[in-house]
Amino acid sequence: QQPVQSPQAVILREGEDAVINCSSSKALYSVHWYRQKHGEAPVFLMILLKGGEQKGHDKISASFNEKKQQSSLYLTASQLSYSGTYFCGTEMPSVSGNQGGKLIFGQGTELSVKP
Amino acid sequence: EPEVTQTPSHQVTQMGQEVILRCVPISNHLYFYWYRQILGQKVEFLVSFYNNEISEKSEIFDDQFSVERPDGSNFTLKIRSTKLEDSAMYFCASSEQGQLYEQYFGPGTRLTVT
């Protein structure tokens, strides 16, 4: 099942904060966050594995709720370089025992940071 | 810093032709993936590959697609008879292990089928 991301798009002024959400109808194995700039490859930001986990670096952090059905990405004091499309990629627990690491991505959230 | 590389960066082909997209994963990674992204849309999983076998594939990965690791470094995606709807950006990715490990993406190959 494809995760649902919200909002679809957000426009910020430099220095403002944003939250991007990624929701699943079923418990996830993990959530991976990526940022993609136009015409470029997705760049890995972070991975969350445990319910209740929070992690981050610089002014970008993320959380994974206890039920492992929702993750949020927090961007604080946004910079122009934060502009891009943010995707969450989700892993479901494998029923077959397959260890393959298949990621199912959300539709993306387009973030624009203006001066 | 090690990175995934892909060639070519752009491939133009005629409908019905075969194309091979090439990737060099990060050297100590064991799992390899192909994803595609149609312009303006989300990234879609195609296939995962481990120990010289397909680990998992999506519904998109039908009989016209195949993957191969012909030597110790390259990982290829072949599309046997291209269709207009195969036009997309194709990304290769690799990870140290499978599930629960971060995946690093290459720069992509833009495939245009005319």
Interface residues (C-beta under 8 A of the other chain):
Chain A: Q2 Y29 S30 H32 Y34 E40 A41 P42 V43 F44 I47 L49 F87 G89 E91 S94 N98 Q99 G100 G101 K102 L103 I104 F105 G106 Q107 G108
Chain B: Y31 Y33 Y35 Q41 K42 V43 E44 F45 S48 Y50 S55 E56 S58 F91 S95 Q97 G98 Q99 L100 Y101 E102 Q103 Y104 F105 G106 P107 G108
